[in-house]
Amino acid sequence: MFLTSIFRRKKKKIQEKTKYKFDIKNWMDLTKEERLEIDTREKDESMRKKKALLKSIRNEYMKIKKIK
């Protein structure tokens, strides 16, 4: 059971990496506006993930601090 959870996590990470991967030919065929839109969408998504991670870290830190 433990090993299956590890393998499932790896599969999710692999799928996540290839979600926005463009090859250079397709990327260059896009217009400047399309490339900018895709880039800003990816930046916004990564920023949301970072903010959520920081929020969870702060919450855990506060829980630990209250226990002590």
C-alpha positions in Angstrom: 0.0 0.0 0.0 2.8 2.4 0.8 4.6 1.7 -2.5 1.4 2.2 -4.5 0.9 5.7 -3.0 4.5 6.6 -3.9 4.0 5.4 -7.5 0.7 7.3 -7.8 2.4 10.5 -6.7 5.1 10.1 -9.3 2.5 9.7 -12.0 0.7 12.9 -11.0 3.9 14.8 -11.1 4.8 13.6 -14.6 1.4 14.5 -15.9 1.6 17.9 -14.3 5.0 18.7 -15.9 3.7 17.8 -19.4 0.5 19.8 -19.0 1.9 23.1 -20.4 4.9 21.8 -22.3 5.1 23.1 -25.8 7.6 22.2 -28.4 9.5 25.1 -29.8 7.9 24.9 -33.3 4.4 25.1 -31.9 5.4 27.9 -29.5 6.9 30.0 -32.3 3.8 29.5 -34.5 1.7 31.2 -31.9 1.2 34.9 -32.0 2.9 37.2 -29.5 -0.4 37.8 -27.8 -1.1 34.1 -27.5 2.4 33.4 -26.1 2.0 36.2 -23.6 -1.5 35.0 -22.5 -0.2 31.4 -22.0 2.8 32.7 -20.1 0.8 34.9 -17.8 -1.7 32.1 -17.1 1.1 29.8 -16.1 2.7 32.5 -13.9 -0.7 33.2 -12.2 -1.2 29.5 -11.6 2.2 29.0 -10.1 1.8 32.1 -7.9 -1.5 30.7 -6.6 0.2 27.5 -5.7 3.0 29.3 -4.0 0.6 31.4 -2.0 -1.4 28.4 -0.9 1.8 26.6 0.2 2.9 29.6 2.2 -0.5 29.9 3.8 -0.4 26.2 4.8 3.1 26.6 6.2 2.1 29.6 8.3 -0.9 27.7 9.6 1.2 24.8 10.6 3.8 27.1 12.2 1.0 28.8 14.3 -0.3 25.4 15.4 3.2 24.3 16.5 3.7 27.7 18.2 0.5 27.3 20.2 1.3 23.8 21.4 4.7 25.0 22.8 
